[in-house]
Amino acid sequence: MTRKTQRYSKEFWTEAVKTVLEQGLSISQGASRLSVPEGTLGPWITAARKGLIMPPESRSVAELESEVLACLTRWHYTLLTIILMSKTTG
């Protein structure tokens, strides 16, 4: 007997997680409402609740801009450190 594996699009996954979290549904309730097996929905919700995954669509522009700025700041600081160290050792 072969098992048919259902594949879900990124859009579906994003909306499923968003629906469950925003409406405060349990995994069981969400699975029933979305017609998705609990074993499929469960790991998505658990990971999202732990902050391990967060679709970019669920974050605000301000949050994304802030993250980009923080990354650029760290990169700039690292680059300046390398330049200064190379001048003092060279």
Stockholm file with secondary structure:
# STOCKHOLM 1.0

chainA/1-90         MTRKTQRYSKEFWTEAVKTVLEQGLSISQGASRLSVPEGTLGPWITAARKGLIMPPESRSVAELESEVLACLTRWHYTLLTIILMSKTTG
#=GR chainA/1-90 SS CCCCCCCCCHHHHHHHHHHHHHHTCCHHHHHHHHTCCHHHHHHHHHHHHTTSCCCGGGSCHHHHHHHHHHHHHHHHHHHHHHHHHHHHHC
#=GC SS_cons        CCCCCCCCCHHHHHHHHHHHHHHTCCHHHHHHHHTCCHHHHHHHHHHHHTTSCCCGGGSCHHHHHHHHHHHHHHHHHHHHHHHHHHHHHC
//
